[in-house]
Amino acid sequence: MIEIRFGSQVCGELSSAAGREWLVPDGLGGYAMGTVAGLRTRRYHGLLVVPGETPASRKVGLVSLDPAVLLPSGARIRLGAHEWLSGDVDPRGFELLERFDLVDGLPRWRWRIGDVVIERELATVHGRSCVAVVHRLVSGGPVELELAAACTWRDAHGERRADGPPLRMDPVDGGAVVEGAYRLSGPGWTPQGHWWRGVYHREEAARGLHPEEDLWYAGQFRDTLRHPGDTVSVLAWAGDLEQEPPPGPRVVAAARQRNRAVVAAAKPADAVEATLTLAADAFVVRTPSGPDVVAGYPWFGAWSRDTMISYEGLFLRTGRAETGRELLRSYAATLSEGMLANTADTGRVEYNTVDGTLWFLHAVSRHVTVTGDTDLGDELLPALCTVIDAHQHGTRYGIVVDPADGLLTSGAPGAALTWMDARVYGVPVTPRHGKPVEVNALWINGVAGVAELAELAGQDADGLHRLHERAVKSFRDRFPTPAGWLHDVVDAPAPAYPLGGAAHHDDDLLRPNQLLAWSLPNAPLEPEPRALGLVGAGLLTPLGPRSLSPECPGFTGRHRGGPAERDSAYHQGTVWPWLIGPYADATRRAGLPVDELFVGLEAHLTEYGLGSVSETADGSAPYTATGCPFQAWSVAELLRARR
């Protein structure tokens, strides 16, 4: 059993309980998500959030089931919680929350009202857009339980207002069908039908986004819990509305059993690894076109760079090699002009990264190395060779091997091609045109990996070896700085000249990208303890490396504010937990201990996205987590690096 427990102190404090979020995925890209307090702090929170054609095109359906307990004395005590534009939180049912547990990845609340104790559990049906919410009488009773269903049907990135039409409610046995899209079912259904106006989302306000929406009070379920062990269950599902799911307690039991099997298949070494294994499971989804990876919950969809960086941790460290094999073959089919498609959250297929394709080469190489699946290597080798050829001859966005030194250069006006791709009003914050350090480390690593696959297939790899050796020599000549670390970019356009101008400079800002030059399996350099010490002193925090040293111009220590403020800080000092993987690899290769590197991130598993790792954190103390609470590459790299 995997448990994360919180006692009465955390549960009774709104700020602490509302700042900790739980996630229950459905295996399709949809989910149920909320806070320990039961307070909806994001527009993305809900009990039934349904994926669309892509995981990012989600729809919010059932928002909440607010419980109220009717005691024999006649007292009526509401346990649910909403926040209103007035700033009021009504009701304050979270103050009655005795404990919250995350057991086998599933949330469980326990409220105490005198001698009456009521427990709530919820689970999704894996592979189906369906949630079951189960209430159980633990002690005391009899009591009557009333569950108020607040609903909407809208894009997860927006909101719905009462000035539009009311939600369409079609009555069915035991409940209703909402907007023809999803169905509610449970005991004692009584339809209502009016708006709850002015519901407030504090996290959206903090992110500079519109924080208000109106919810449709669809109706209420009602039943009596007479004896300890009695349950009241409500189900909500989309898709085939005529196919009723199993009873709620069976859904919860099946989800628990599945989650335990997921963990057992990975053979974790300790409880932290077991928790990370279950966290990883949330990101591996089945779409109509095959397996894919959700980059982060609640607002990201699938991104090829994130998928390939996460590949080893999510698939090879969790016993999913066969699913991973299918995914790699599917992604290989998207190659065009030697570039991997970047499946954006907009739903468009774009080819706009310099490093995503190189991470794909790395993922295939690691798959074959770890699993011994040379059949896949043989199958994909022709496609991988076209990648090498296209990069040598030139492809989109000026991506081409410089014939002068064998290093990979890239850049185009207005483009941000590396993982540091934030834009403010359409202008890249860190364009990094020229020859970025991690891009060339990935290029060298990728060429070596393809050469190994060619040799395993019995093919001539001499040309690849020559290409690799030349790039390694140039890398070692060009990237070291007098300060002791590596340049972030060489041959970058000088600030006074436009892209493509004659003058160039070498950027020596202290950033974490150089870690890949020491950490990849075929890295161009062996790490020196002194150089790594300088990088650690400038960048390392308890939650991973910063994206820029505080000693550098442009450092921003807070990843806060509206979209422009947050995007400006995104790669200018903000901490990125996924970088703990390259840092730990480089540290090991330097012969230095790594155990202390993971302490802060292990503690983080209980403080933001419960049982998971956040996308980002502030670059200044106390390094508060920011961004997506549940991020694929953060989980994957911590899981991989701890192994």
C-alpha positions in Angstrom: 0.0 0.0 0.0 1.4 3.5 -1.0 0.2 6.1 1.4 0.6 9.9 1.8 -1.1 11.0 5.0 -2.0 14.3 6.5 -3.2 14.9 10.0 -5.7 17.4 11.5 -3.2 20.3 11.4 -2.9 20.3 7.7 -6.5 19.4 7.0 -7.8 22.2 9.3 -5.7 25.0 7.8 -7.3 26.3 4.5 -4.0 27.7 3.1 -2.2 24.4 3.6 -5.0 22.2 2.5 -6.0 24.3 -0.5 -2.3 24.4 -1.7 -2.0 20.6 -1.9 -3.6 19.1 -5.0 -4.5 15.5 -5.9 -4.9 13.9 -9.3 -6.6 10.8 -10.5 -6.1 10.2 -14.2 -8.2 8.0 -16.5 -5.5 6.7 -18.8 -6.9 8.7 -21.7 -5.7 12.2 -20.8 -8.7 13.1 -18.7 -8.8 13.2 -15.0 -10.4 14.1 -11.7 -8.4 16.8 -9.8 -8.8 19.0 -6.8 -7.4 20.1 -3.4 -7.2 18.5 0.0 -9.5 21.2 1.3 -12.1 20.4 -1.4 -11.8 24.0 -2.5 -11.6 24.5 -6.3 -8.7 26.8 -6.8 -8.2 26.4 -10.5 -10.6 26.5 -13.5 -9.1 23.0 -14.4 -10.4 21.3 -11.2 -13.3 18.9 -11.5 -14.4 15.4 -10.9 -15.0 14.5 -14.5 -12.7 16.2 -17.0 -12.9 14.5 -20.4 -10.2 14.4 -23.0 -11.0 15.5 -26.6 -9.3 14.6 -29.8 -6.0 15.4 -28.1 -5.3 15.3 -24.4 -5.0 19.1 -24.3 -8.5 19.7 -25.7 -10.2 18.6 -22.5 -13.7 19.5 -21.4 -14.8 20.0 -17.8 -18.1 18.3 -16.9 -19.0 17.4 -13.4 -17.3 20.0 -11.2 -18.2 18.9 -7.7 -20.4 16.8 -5.5 -20.8 18.9 -2.4 -21.8 16.7 0.6 -24.2 17.8 3.4 -24.9 15.7 6.4 -28.4 15.7 7.9 -28.2 14.6 11.5 -31.1 13.0 13.5 -31.1 16.2 15.6 -32.2 18.1 12.5 -28.8 19.8 12.1 -27.6 20.2 8.5 -23.9 20.4 8.0 -22.4 21.1 4.6 -18.9 19.7 4.0 -18.2 21.0 0.5 -16.3 24.2 -0.1 -16.5 27.0 -2.8 -14.8 30.4 -2.8 -16.8 33.4 -4.0 -15.9 36.7 -5.5 -16.6 38.3 -2.2 -13.6 36.4 -0.8 -15.8 34.2 1.4 -15.3 30.5 1.6 -18.6 28.9 2.3 -19.1 26.5 3.8 -16.0 25.9 5.9 -16.5 22.1 5.8 -12.7 21.7 5.6 -12.5 22.6 9.3 -14.3 19.3 10.0 -11.8 17.3 7.9 -10.1 15.0 10.3 -7.6 13.5 7.9 -6.7 13.1 4.3 -4.9 10.1 2.9 -3.6 9.4 -0.6 -3.8 5.6 -0.6 -2.6 3.7 -3.7 -2.8 6.9 -5.6 -6.5 7.5 -4.7 -7.6 10.3 -2.4 -9.6 9.6 0.8 -11.2 12.2 3.1 -12.5 11.6 6.6 -14.8 14.1 8.3 -15.9 14.0 11.9 -19.1 15.6 13.1 -19.4 14.6 16.8 -19.5 10.8 16.9 -20.3 10.6 13.2 -17.4 9.9 10.9 -17.9 9.9 7.1 -15.3 8.9 4.5 -15.1 9.8 0.8 -13.1 8.0 -1.8 -13.0 8.5 -5.6 -11.6 6.7 -8.5 -11.7 6.6 -12.3 -12.2 3.7 -14.6 -8.9 3.3 -16.4 -9.4 3.6 -20.2 -12.8 5.2 -19.8 -14.1 8.7 -19.0 -15.8 7.7 -15.8 -15.5 8.7 -12.2 -17.0 7.1 -9.1 -17.4 9.0 -5.8 -18.1 6.8 -2.8 -19.2 7.9 0.7 -19.0 5.5 3.6 -20.3 5.7 7.1 -17.4 4.8 9.4 -19.0 5.3 12.8 -22.1 6.8 14.3 -25.4 7.2 12.4 -27.9 6.9 11.1 -27.4 10.1 9.0 -28.9 11.3 5.8 -26.4 12.4 3.1 -27.1 14.9 0.4 -24.8 15.5 -2.5 -25.2 18.7 -4.6 -24.0 18.3 -8.2 -22.4 21.4 -9.6 -21.9 21.1 -13.4 -20.6 22.8 -16.5 -19.6 21.8 -20.0 -16.8 23.9 -21.3 -13.2 23.9 -22.6 -10.9 23.3 -19.7 -8.9 26.5 -20.4 -12.0 28.8 -20.2 -15.1 29.4 -18.2 -18.8 29.5 -18.7 -21.1 32.3 -17.5 -24.7 32.6 -16.5 -25.4 35.1 -19.3 -25.4 32.2 -21.7 -28.0 29.5 -22.1 -28.6 27.1 -19.1 -27.2 23.6 -19.4 -29.5 21.1 -21.1 -30.6 18.4 -18.6 -32.2 15.3 -20.0 -33.8 13.1 -17.3 -32.8 9.4 -17.2 -33.2 6.7 -14.7 -31.4 7.6 -11.5 -30.1 10.9 -12.7 -29.6 13.1 -15.8 -27.6 13.5 -19.0 -25.9 16.9 -19.2 -25.6 18.6 -22.5 -25.9 15.3 -24.2 -22.2 14.8 -23.2 -22.1 13.0 -19.9 -24.4 11.3 -17.5 -24.9 11.5 -13.7 -26.3 8.5 -11.8 -27.0 7.9 -8.1 -29.7 7.4 -5.5 -32.5 9.8 -4.7 -31.9 12.2 -7.6 -33.8 15.5 -7.4 -33.2 17.9 -10.3 -32.8 21.6 -9.5 -31.5 23.8 -12.3 -30.1 27.3 -11.5 -26.8 29.1 -11.6 -24.3 29.5 -8.8 -22.8 32.8 -9.7 -19.3 34.2 -9.0 -17.3 31.1 -8.1 -13.7 32.2 -7.7 -10.4 30.4 -8.5 -7.6 31.9 -6.5 -4.8 30.2 -8.5 -6.1 31.6 -11.8 -6.1 35.1 -10.2 -2.5 34.6 -9.0 -1.6 33.6 -12.6 -3.1 36.8 -13.9 -5.9 35.0 -15.6 -9.7 35.4 -15.4 -10.6 33.9 -12.1 -14.4 33.8 -12.2 -17.0 31.4 -13.5 -20.7 30.4 -12.9 -21.7 26.8 -12.2 -24.9 25.1 -12.9 -26.6 23.5 -9.9 -28.0 20.5 -11.7 -29.6 18.7 -8.7 -28.9 16.6 -5.7 -28.6 12.9 -4.7 -29.8 11.8 -1.4 -29.7 8.6 0.7 -29.5 7.4 4.3 -26.4 5.8 5.9 -27.8 3.7 8.7 -24.9 1.5 9.8 -21.1 1.7 9.7 -20.0 0.3 6.4 -23.0 1.6 4.4 -22.1 3.5 1.3 -23.7 6.1 -1.1 -22.1 6.2 -4.6 -22.5 8.6 -7.5 -21.1 7.9 -10.9 -20.5 10.3 -13.8 -19.3 9.2 -17.3 -19.0 10.3 -20.9 -18.7 8.3 -24.1 -21.3 5.5 -24.3 -24.0 6.9 -22.0 -26.0 3.7 -22.1 -23.2 1.5 -20.8 -23.4 1.9 -17.1 -20.1 1.5 -15.1 -19.7 -1.0 -12.2 -21.0 0.1 -8.8 -18.8 2.8 -7.1 -17.1 0.5 -4.5 -16.1 -1.9 -7.3 -14.6 1.0 -9.3 -12.5 2.1 -6.3 -11.4 -1.5 -5.5 -10.4 -2.1 -9.2 -8.5 1.1 -9.4 -6.6 0.2 -6.2 -5.8 -3.2 -7.5 -4.6 -1.8 -10.9 -2.4 0.8 -9.2 -0.7 -1.8 -7.0 -0.1 -3.9 -10.1 1.5 -0.9 -11.8 3.9 -0.5 -8.9 4.7 -4.2 -8.6 5.6 -4.5 -12.3 8.3 -1.8 -11.8 9.9 -3.6 -8.8 10.6 -0.4 -6.9 13.5 -0.4 -4.5 11.8 1.8 -1.9 8.6 3.6 -1.0 9.7 6.8 -2.8 10.4 4.9 -6.0 7.0 3.2 -5.6 5.3 6.7 -5.3 7.2 8.0 -8.4 6.3 4.8 -10.4 2.6 5.5 -9.7 3.1 9.2 -10.5 4.7 8.2 -13.9 1.6 6.1 -14.7 -0.5 9.3 -14.9 1.4 10.6 -17.9 1.2 7.5 -20.1 -2.1 7.6 -22.0 -3.8 5.8 -24.8 -5.1 8.1 -27.5 -7.0 7.1 -30.7 -3.6 7.1 -32.6 -1.8 5.0 -30.0 0.2 5.6 -26.8 1.3 9.1 -25.9 2.6 11.2 -23.0 0.8 14.0 -21.3 3.5 16.6 -20.6 1.8 17.9 -17.5 -1.5 18.2 -15.6 -3.8 20.1 -15.7 -3.1 22.2 -18.8 -0.6 20.6 -21.0 -1.1 18.0 -23.8 1.5 16.0 -25.7 4.9 17.6 -26.7 7.5 15.5 -28.4 10.5 17.0 -26.6 8.9 16.4 -23.2 8.0 12.9 -24.3 11.5 12.0 -25.4 13.2 13.5 -22.4 10.7 11.5 -20.2 11.0 8.3 -22.2 13.5 6.3 -20.2 11.9 7.2 -16.8 8.3 6.7 -17.9 8.7 3.6 -19.9 12.0 1.8 -19.3 12.0 2.3 -15.5 8.4 1.2 -15.0 8.2 -2.0 -17.0 6.5 -0.5 -20.1 9.0 -1.4 -22.8 6.4 -2.8 -25.1 4.2 0.3 -24.9 7.3 2.4 -25.3 8.2 0.4 -28.4 4.8 1.2 -29.9 5.2 4.9 -29.1 8.7 5.2 -30.7 7.4 3.6 -33.9 4.5 6.0 -33.9 6.7 9.0 -33.4 9.2 7.9 -36.1 6.3 8.0 -38.6 6.0 11.8 -38.0 9.6 12.5 -39.2 9.7 15.1 -42.0 12.9 16.6 -43.5 14.8 14.9 -40.7 12.7 16.6 -37.9 10.3 15.1 -35.4 6.8 16.5 -35.3 6.1 18.6 -32.2 2.4 17.9 -31.4 1.4 21.2 -29.9 -1.4 21.8 -27.5 -3.2 23.7 -30.2 -3.7 20.4 -32.0 -1.5 21.5 -34.9 1.4 19.4 -36.0 4.5 21.6 -36.1 8.2 21.1 -36.8 9.7 23.8 -34.6 12.4 22.4 -32.3 16.1 21.8 -32.8 16.4 19.4 -29.9 13.2 17.3 -29.9 14.5 15.2 -32.8 17.9 14.7 -31.0 16.1 13.6 -27.9 14.3 11.1 -30.1 17.6 9.6 -31.2 18.6 9.4 -27.6 15.3 7.6 -26.6 15.6 5.0 -29.4 19.3 4.4 -28.4 18.4 4.0 -24.7 15.5 1.6 -25.6 17.8 -0.7 -27.5 20.6 -0.5 -25.0 18.3 -1.2 -21.9 16.0 -3.8 -23.5 18.3 -5.4 -26.0 15.5 -4.9 -28.6 17.8 -4.8 -31.7 14.8 -5.6 -33.9 13.4 -2.1 -33.2 16.8 -0.6 -33.8 17.1 -2.3 -37.2 13.5 -1.2 -38.1 14.1 2.5 -37.2 17.7 2.7 -38.4 16.8 4.0 -41.9 14.7 6.8 -40.4 17.4 7.7 -38.0 20.0 7.9 -40.8 17.7 10.3 -42.7 17.8 12.5 -39.5 21.6 12.6 -39.6 21.6 13.3 -43.4 19.1 16.1 -43.1 21.0 17.8 -40.3 24.2 17.6 -42.3 22.6 19.1 -45.4 20.3 21.5 -43.7 16.6 21.5 -42.7 14.0 24.0 -41.3 14.9 27.1 -39.2 18.6 27.1 -40.3 19.3 23.8 -38.6 22.5 22.5 -40.2 25.9 21.1 -39.4 28.5 23.9 -39.9 31.0 22.6 -42.4 33.7 24.6 -40.7 33.7 22.7 -37.4 31.1 19.9 -37.6 28.9 21.5 -34.9 25.2 22.0 -35.2 23.9 25.5 -35.7 20.4 26.8 -35.8 18.3 29.9 -35.8 15.6 31.9 -37.6 14.1 35.3 -36.9 11.5 35.1 -34.1 12.1 31.4 -33.4 12.9 29.8 -30.1 14.0 26.3 -31.0 15.5 24.9 -27.8 13.7 23.8 -24.6 14.1 27.4 -23.4 11.3 28.5 -25.7 9.3 31.1 -23.7 7.9 34.1 -25.6 6.6 37.4 -24.4 4.2 39.1 -26.9 5.6 36.8 -29.6 9.3 37.6 -28.9 11.6 34.8 -27.6 13.0 35.6 -24.2 16.1 33.3 -24.7 16.3 32.8 -28.5 19.8 31.1 -28.2 20.5 31.2 -32.0 23.9 29.8 -32.9 25.3 26.6 -31.4 23.7 25.9 -28.0 25.7 23.6 -25.7 23.0 21.0 -25.0 22.0 20.9 -28.7 25.5 20.0 -29.7 25.9 17.5 -26.8 22.7 15.9 -28.0 23.9 15.9 -31.6 27.2 14.2 -30.7 25.3 11.7 -28.5 22.8 11.1 -31.2 25.4 10.5 -34.0 27.3 8.0 -31.7 24.0 6.2 -30.9 23.1 5.8 -34.5 26.6 4.5 -35.2 26.1 1.9 -32.5 22.8 0.9 -34.0 24.3 0.7 -37.5 27.1 -1.6 -36.2 24.5 -3.8 -34.4 22.7 -4.1 -37.8 26.0 -5.1 -39.5 26.2 -1.9 -41.5 29.2 0.4 -42.2 29.4 3.1 -39.5 32.7 4.7 -40.5 31.1 7.9 -41.8 29.2 8.3 -38.6 32.3 7.8 -36.5 34.1 10.5 -38.5 31.2 12.9 -38.1 31.2 12.2 -34.4 34.9 12.5 -33.9 35.1 15.9 -35.6 32.2 17.3 -33.6 33.7 16.1 -30.4 37.0 17.8 -31.2 35.3 21.0 -32.1 33.1 20.9 -29.0 36.2 20.4 -26.7 37.9 23.3 -28.4 35.0 25.8 -28.5 32.8 25.3 -25.4 35.0 25.6 -22.3 35.2 29.1 -20.8 38.0 30.7 -18.8 35.6 30.8 -15.8 35.7 27.0 -15.7 32.2 26.1 -16.9 31.0 25.8 -20.5 29.6 28.4 -22.8 25.8 28.3 -23.2 26.0 29.2 -26.9 28.9 29.7 -29.2 28.7 31.6 -32.5 25.6 33.4 -31.3 24.6 36.6 -33.3 26.1 39.6 -31.5 23.4 41.8 -29.9 24.2 44.7 -32.3 23.7 42.6 -35.4 20.6 41.0 -36.7 20.4 37.2 -37.1 22.7 36.3 -40.0 25.0 39.3 -39.5 28.7 39.0 -39.7 29.5 39.5 -36.0 29.2 36.7 -33.5 29.9 36.2 -29.8 30.1 33.3 -27.3 27.5 33.4 -24.5 29.1 32.4 -21.2 26.0 33.0 -18.9 26.0 30.2 -16.3 23.0 28.0 -17.2 22.3 24.3 -16.6 22.3 23.3 -20.3 25.9 22.4 -20.1 25.1 19.4 -17.8 24.1 17.4 -20.9 27.7 17.7 -22.1 28.8 15.7 -19.1 25.8 13.4 -18.5 24.7 11.8 -21.7 25.8 8.3 -22.5 28.0 9.5 -25.3 28.8 12.9 -23.9 31.6 14.9 -25.4 33.3 15.7 -22.1 34.1 13.9 -18.9 32.9 16.1 -15.9 35.6 17.7 -13.8 34.7 18.0 -10.1 35.8 21.7 -10.1 33.6 22.6 -13.0 30.7 20.7 -11.6 31.2 22.4 -8.3 31.0 25.8 -9.9 27.8 24.9 -11.7 26.3 23.5 -8.5 27.2 26.5 -6.5 25.5 28.8 -9.0 22.5 26.8 -9.9 21.6 24.0 -7.5 18.5 24.3 -5.2 16.6 21.7 -3.1 14.2 21.2 -6.0 16.8 21.0 -8.8 19.0 23.4 -10.9 18.0 27.0 -11.7 17.8 28.0 -15.3 20.2 30.9 -14.7 22.6 31.8 -12.0 21.6 34.7 -9.6 25.0 36.2 -10.4 24.1 36.7 -14.1 22.3 39.7 -15.6 18.6 39.1 -16.2 18.2 36.7 -13.3 14.6 36.6 -12.0 14.0 34.8 -8.7 10.2 34.6 -8.7 8.1 32.8 -11.3 5.0 34.7 -10.5 2.4 37.2 -11.9 0.6 37.3 -15.1 1.5 35.4 -18.3 4.1 38.0 -19.5 5.8 38.1 -16.1 5.8 34.4 -15.7 7.1 33.7 -19.2 9.8 36.4 -18.7 11.0 34.4 -15.7 10.5 30.9 -17.1 14.1 30.4 -18.1 15.8 33.3 -16.4 16.3 31.7 -13.0 13.2 29.6 -12.5 14.1 26.1 -11.1 13.4 23.1 -13.3 13.2 19.8 -11.4 13.7 17.7 -14.5 17.3 18.9 -14.6 18.1 16.9 -11.5 18.5 14.0 -13.8 21.4 15.4 -15.9 23.0 16.9 -12.7 22.9 13.6 -10.9 24.4 11.8 -13.9 27.2 14.3 -14.2 27.8 14.1 -10.5 28.1 10.3 -10.6 30.4 10.4 -13.6 32.6 12.8 -11.7 32.9 10.3 -8.8 30.9 12.4 -6.4 28.1 11.3 -4.1 24.5 11.9 -5.2 22.2 10.8 -2.3 21.8 14.3 -0.9 20.7 15.6 -4.3 17.2 14.0 -4.0 16.3 14.9 -0.4 14.4 18.1 -1.3 12.5 16.6 -4.2 11.5 13.6 -2.1 10.1 16.0 0.5 8.3 17.8 -2.3 6.2 14.8 -3.0 3.9 15.8 -0.1 3.7 19.5 -0.6 2.2 20.6 -4.0 1.0 18.0 -6.5 0.7 15.1 -4.1 2.8 12.1 -4.9 4.3 13.9 -7.9 6.8 16.5 -9.0 6.0 20.0 -10.2 7.0 21.6 -13.4 9.0 24.5 -11.9 9.8 26.4 -8.7 11.0 29.9 -7.7 14.7 30.5 -8.2 15.0 32.3 -4.9 14.4 30.9 -1.4 12.2 29.3 -0.2 12.0 27.8 -3.7 8.2 27.5 -3.7 6.8 25.2 -6.4 5.1 26.8 -9.4 3.7 25.8 -12.8 2.0 22.5 -13.4 1.7 20.5 -10.1 2.1 17.2 -12.0 4.9 17.3 -14.7 6.0 14.3 -16.7 9.7 15.0 -17.2 10.1 16.1 -13.6 8.8 12.7 -12.4 10.6 10.7 -15.1 14.0 12.2 -14.5 13.8 11.9 -10.7 12.7 8.3 -11.1 15.5 7.5 -13.5 18.2 9.4 -11.6 17.4 7.8 -8.3 17.9 4.3 -9.9 
